[in-house]
Amino acid sequence: MQQLRNEIDVCPALKQQIELAGNTKRHYYNKQQLLLILEHFCITLEEFEQL
């Protein structure tokens, strides 16, 4: 998780999109935020569900 947070911090555009998609003070991401993160890493939702 720390590596994911570091990657998000390095990319200001992604960080802003995540903040606009919902609350960032919680210990989890909502579905819209998750989709933004997956898109950033070029991972489809189907690939993620297979993990």
N, C-alpha and C positions, 0 to 999 in steps of 0.2 A: 504493500500500500504506500509505503514511503516513496518508492520509486515512481509510482503513479502520481503522487502529489508533486514530486519534483518535476516531472514531465509537464504537468498542467501549469506549474508556476513559470516554467521556461517559455511557454507559449501564451502570451497575453491575450491573443484573440480567442483561444479556446477557453481560457479562464473567464473572460468576459461573457462568452456564450453560456457557460455553465452557470454563472451568477444570474444571468437573465432568465434561465430556464427554471430556477427555483432556489429554495433556501440552501445555503452552503454551510450553515452552522450545525447541521445534523451530521451524524456519523455514517450516513449512507447517501447515495445518489438516487434521484427519482429516475423514471424510465426515460424521460426526455434527455436528462443529463447523461445517462448511460449511453444513449444513442449517439450523442455528440462525441463522447469519448471514444466509442467504437469507431465512428467515422474518422476521427483523427488518426487512429491506428490502422485504418483500412481493414477493419474486421466487420464482417456482416453479423447480424443478429443470430442467424442460423449457426454460424461458426462459434459464436459465443455460447450459445445454448448447448453445443456439443462438448464444451470443455468440462 
